[in-house]
């Protein structure tokens, strides 16, 4: 069940709110049990059998945390077993088929390749489960004696299938001691509406153009750049919109999740980009892997490079079982290594000209990365990049074909020009500054809720009539 569907907006969410605030408002324990049950139902709606995989993960990690807390002298060994167990689950469901296919390619066939369906959001809920045990081990949160509390933390429906990856230390106290307020609820509603609009109005609208261009056998340079520009905005508004909805929903129930995006497309270096993009994943790898390896405070550059290599290789693998994701991660490894070793990420901040250069080169490499991320194979990505720079077949096409391709690019740009403009404008902090202005001047405070209502009604009209509702991070 996606947040951007009429079933969720008009049926599931109202029922959960009525149950939470109407029937159980005086019982925190009852509210927690109700939210857990609702979250399991939410997951089972799309994955009726795989909900048992998640329940098994919850129970096992609940037990691991209790063992870590009870046997501190053996805690490291227990944590090691926990990591193997969780990564083992991810490997079987997400990477086993990919691994066997590659082995088959090396040995020339003969292995039977199983077809294994991927549980929705397995990477997200597995990392949250590991966070729980890690934080108990580090004494940044107490081990929960009641498995239902662990189930609530891991399965809470706002962040269940697509994050943000909520760290246990962030909400350990909120499981029992959160406070629901009118201000939090209203700001949560506004966040949800904003995220819904980003997903439905911008991401879904540009997704059609991106899919159309990427599915072509051959493209002119203009079409290729238009397609990757559409995808660049689509993936941002798709994922950040979903994160906004998740954070807003959490706030409606008294949970405060940390932001997951901070205008990444205004970055002036790749290092800065990854401080702003999918913040919860970057923080997870930083605190649970990069820092334990020594981070950047190591004595040799070789060790720094090794630490970065491990982190970015695993970042690529985390995103999916395909060589495109692995190469995507290694691309960022190479660029961030270059930035750290040359200091270019700091140099681009020293003047407006350097900042402009940093912004251009960052967007260029981010878009090249999205080509890899979107393509089905490395060969498809290579062909797409070939078309972007008019190399080979695309460049050697007849004048008529090139003219037709240019006309097609202009046609699709005209058809989506308002969505591209909105995507470009709202990928900057302009909306945030407008909101701050509204808070400062009282007359504008009245306009803001009216604008939210209008935005919600427009978005709902698209939800009701539009069946094209893809979600990129659904299977991560």
N, C-alpha and C positions, 0 to 999 in steps of 0.2 A: 504494500500500500504506500503510494507516494503522497507527500504532503500536498502536491499540486493537483489532486484529484477531487472531484465532487464528493466521492464516498468519504474521504477523510474530512473535508471541510464541513460538510453538511450532516454527517452521521457520526463518525467515530469521535472527532474532537468534542462536539457538543455533549455527547453521552458521557465522555470521560470527565468533562468539566462539571456536569450535573452531579455525577457520582462523587467526585472529589470534594466539591464545595457544598453541594446540597445535602447529600446523605451521610457524609463522613467528616464534616468539617471540624468536629470536636474530638476526633480520634486520630492522632498522628500514626499510630500503628495500623489502624484501619486504612488510612490514606495510603501508606506505604504498600500494604498488601494489595490494595485496589490498583495502584499504579503499576505494580509488578505484574499482576494478572492482565491488565489492559495492554501492557507492553508485550507480553508473551503472545497475546491474541493478535496484536498489531504485526508481529513478526510472522506468526503462523498463517496470517491471511495470505501472504505470498509464498511462504515456505512451510507447509503443514507438517512435513516430516523433519526438515532440518532444524526445527525449533528444539528437537531433542538433542541435536549436536550442541546447540548453545547451552541448553540446560546442563548437559554433561560437562561442558567447559566451566560453567558457573560452579557446580558442585566440586569439581576437582580443584579449582583454584581457591575456593573457600577452604578446602582441606589443606592445601599447600600453605596458605597463610597461617592457619592455626598451628601447623607443624613448625613453621618458621618461628612463630612466637613462643612456642613451648620448648623448642630445642635450639636455643640460640647458638650453642657450641657447634651445631651441625648445620646452621642456617645456610651457609654458602652451598653446601652439597644439595640441600633441598631446593634452593633457588635454581641451581643448575638443572636438576631433574625437571623442575617446573618449566624452564625455558625449553628443554628438549620436548616435553609433552606438548606444549602449546605450538611450537614450531612444527612439530610432527603432525598435528591436526591440520595446520595450514598447508603443509607439504602434500599430504594425501589428497585433500580436496582441491587444492589450487595448482600444484606444481607436478604431481605424479605423472599425469598424462603428458605434459610438456617434456618432462625428463625422459620418459620412455620413448617418445617420438624422436628425440634427439639421439638416444642410444640406438634406436632402430636405424636412423640415418647413418650412423657410424659403422655398425656391424652388418648393414645391408638387409635389414628386415628380419622377421622371425619372431619378434616379441609381440604378444597380444596386447593391444592398447585398450585399456578400459575407458569407457565413457563415464566420467564422473561429473555430475552436476555441481555447480559451485554455490554453496550457501551464501545468500545475500549478506553483504557487509561483514564477511568472516574476518577480514584484515582489521577492521575497526574494533569489533568486539573482542578479538583475541588480544590486540594490543592493550585494550582497557583492562582485560583480565590480568595480563602480565603486570600492568601498572599497579594493580591492587596488591599483588604479592611483593613487588619491588618496594612499594612505599611502606608496607608493614615491616619488611626486612630493614629498611632505613629508619624505622620508627617515626615516619611522617604521617602515620595514621594507625589507629588501633585495628587489630584483627576483629572481625565481626563473628560473634558466636552464633548468631542467627543467619543461616544461609539465605533467607529471604532479603536481608539487607544487602548482601552481595549481589543477589539477583536484581535488586532494584538499581544498584549502581551500574551493572554491566548492561542490563536489558532496557533501561529507561528509554522509551520510544522516541523522544525528540532527537537523541544523538545515536540511536542504535545502528542504523544501516549506512550512514554516511558521515558520521562524526558531527562536530569536532571530537577528536579523541580526548575524552575528559579524564584527567589524571585523578587518581583516588584522593590524593592529598588536597586537591582543590575542593572536593565536595564531601569529604569524610564527615565533617561536622554537620553538613546540611542534611544528611540522611535523617537525623533525628531533630535537629535544632533550627531548621530553616524557618523563615518568617515570610508569609504571603502578605503583600500589601497592595493597595489600590494602585499606587504609583508603579510598582513592579509589574502588575498585571497589565496596566495600560501601556507601559513601554514595551512589554512583551508582545502585545497585540500589534503595536506599530512596527516592531521589528519583523513580526511574522508577515504582515501585509507588505512591507518593503521587500523582504526576501521572496515572497510569492510573486510580486510584480517583476522582480529581476529574473526569476526563473521563467515565468509564463510569457511576459511581454517581450523580453529581450532575448534570453537564451533560446527559447523554443522558436522564436521567429527567425533568428540567425542560423539555427541548427539546420533548417531545411536547405538554405543556400550552401552551407558547409558540406552537408551530406551529398548534395547534388554534384558539387565540384569534385569532391574526393572520389566519387563513384565513377567519374568519367575515365575513359581509357586514356585519353590524351587531352591536354588543355593548352591554351595559349598562356603566355606569361601573365597577362591581365587577369584571366580567369583564375589562375593558380594563386596569385596574390590576393585576389578577392576571397577565394575559398579559405585560405589560411587566416586572413583577417577576420572572417566570420567565425571561424573556429576559435581563434584567440579570444574573441569576446564571448563566444558561446560557453566555453569551458569555465571562464571566470564567473560569468553571471549564473551559470548552472550550479556550480559548486558553492560560490559565495552566497548565492541566493538561498540554497538549501541550508547552509550553515546559519544564515541569519534567521531562517524559519526555526531551526533547531534551538538556537539561543533564545529566541523569542518565546517558543513553547516552554522551554525550561523555566524561563522567568515567570510565566503564568502560574507555574506550580511551586514557585519559591526557590528554584535552583538557579544558581548563577554560574554559567559557563564562560570561559575566557574567549575573547575574540579569535576568529580563525583566519581573517584576512584584514589587511591594512593597506588598501590601494596599491597592490603590487606593481601595477603597470606605470607608476610614476618613479620607479626605482632607477637609480643611476649606476648600478652595478649588479652583477648576478648574485653576489653575496647579499646585497640589500634586498634583492628580489626574494630570496629565500628566507629572509627575516619577515617578509610581508605576506608570502604565499603559504597557505596551509600551515599556519603557525603551530597548530597542535601537533602535527606530525614532525615538523622540524624540531620542536621542543622535546618531543619524545625521544627521537634519535640522539639529540644533543645530550640530554640528561642521563639516559639509560645506556648509551653506547659510546658516544664521542668523548664525553668527560671521563668515564671509567677507563677508556683506552689512553687517556692522557691529554686529550684535546689538542690545543695549539701550544700548551705549555710544556713542550717536550724539548729535549736538548738538541735533537738533530732534525734537519729538514726531511730526511728520509722517513723518520717516524711520523712526522706531521703528514707527509704524503700518504703513508700507509693508513693512518687513521682516517683521512679523508676518503681514501679509496674504499675502505670497508664500509663507511657510512653511506656513500653514494651508490656503491654497488647494491647494497641492501635496500636502499631507497628505491632504486629502479626495480629490483625484484619484488618488493612489497606491492608495487602498483600492478603487477600482472605477470603471467607466465608467457612471455613472448620476448624474443631477442630485441624487439624494438624498445621495450621498457628498460632492458639492461643497457642498451646502447645510450638511451636517453639519460639514465643515471650516470653513466660513465662520461657523457658529454659534459654534464654539470660538474663532475669531479675534475675534469681537465681544466675547465674555465675557472672554477673556484681556486684550484691549485695555482693557476697562473696569477690570479688576482692577489692571493695571499703572499706569493713569493715575490711579486713585483711591486706590491703596494698600490696597484692601480685603483682598487676600490676606495682608497683614501684620496688619491690624486684627483679623482673626478669631482670631489667636493670642494676643491680649492678655488674655482672660478666658474662663472656662468658658462663660458665656452666649454670648459672641461665637463661641466655637468650636462650640457646639451649633448656632447659627444657620448658621455656615459649612458645617457638615456637612450640614444639611438642604438648604440651597440648592444645594450641590454635587451631592448625590444627585438632586435634582429635575432639574437641567439635564442631568446625565448620562443620566437615564432618558428625558428628552425627546430627547436625541441618539440614544439607542438605538432610539427609534421611527423616526426617520429612517433609521438604519443598517439596520434590519430590513425596512422597507417597500419594495415594488417600485417605487413612484413617490412623488413629492411629494404627489399627490392622495390616495394611500392613507395616507400619514403624516398628512395633515390630517384625514382622516376618522377615523383612529384617535385622534388627540388630541381631536377633537370628542367621541368616545365616552367618553374618559377623564374629561371634564369635563361629561358629560351635556348637551351642547349639541345642539339640533336634533332629529333623528329619534329618537335614543336617549332624549332627555329627554322627548319627546312621545309615547312609546309608551304603550300601554294598561297599566293596573295589572297585568293578568294577565301581560303580556310582561315587565314590570319585575320582577315577583315571580319569574317563571321564570328570568330572567337572574340574579337574586340567588341563587336556589337553585342554579343551575349554578355560579356563582362559589364558593359555599360547598362544593359537592360536590367541585370540582377542588382547592380548598384542602385539604379534609380528606384527599383521596386522596394529596396530595403534601406533607402537613404536615411529615413527618419530613425530607424532602429540603429543604424551605424552611428548617427550623430548622438543619440541618447546613450549608446554604449560608450562612446568616447568621452562624453561629458561626465557621466556618472562613474567612470573609472578613476576620476580625480576627486579630491576632497570637497568639491563644490557643494554637494548636497549636505555634507557635514557642517560646513560653514553656514549654509542657509538655515539649518536646524538650530545652530547656536545663535544666529540672529533672531530667529523666532522666539527663542527663550528669553532674549534680552528685551525685546519690545512686546509689551502686553497685547496690543492689537493683533499682532501676528500669531499669538498663542491660540486665538480663536480660529484663525484660518487653518492652522496645522491639522487639527482633527477633521475638519471638513475636507481638506486635501487627501487625508488618509482614507476617508470614506469614499471619496470619488475614485481614488486609485484602486481601492478594493473592489468597487462595483465594476470598473473597467476590466480589471483582472479576472473577476468571476465570469464576466461575459465571454472571455477567451477560454476559460476553463470549461465552461458548459458546452461551447460550440466546437472546440478544437480537440481532435483526437491525437494530434502529433505531440507527444509529451515524452521525449527521450530524456534519460538521465545518465550522464557519463560515469559518475562514481558509484552507480548502483551495485556493480559487481566487484567492488574493491573491498 
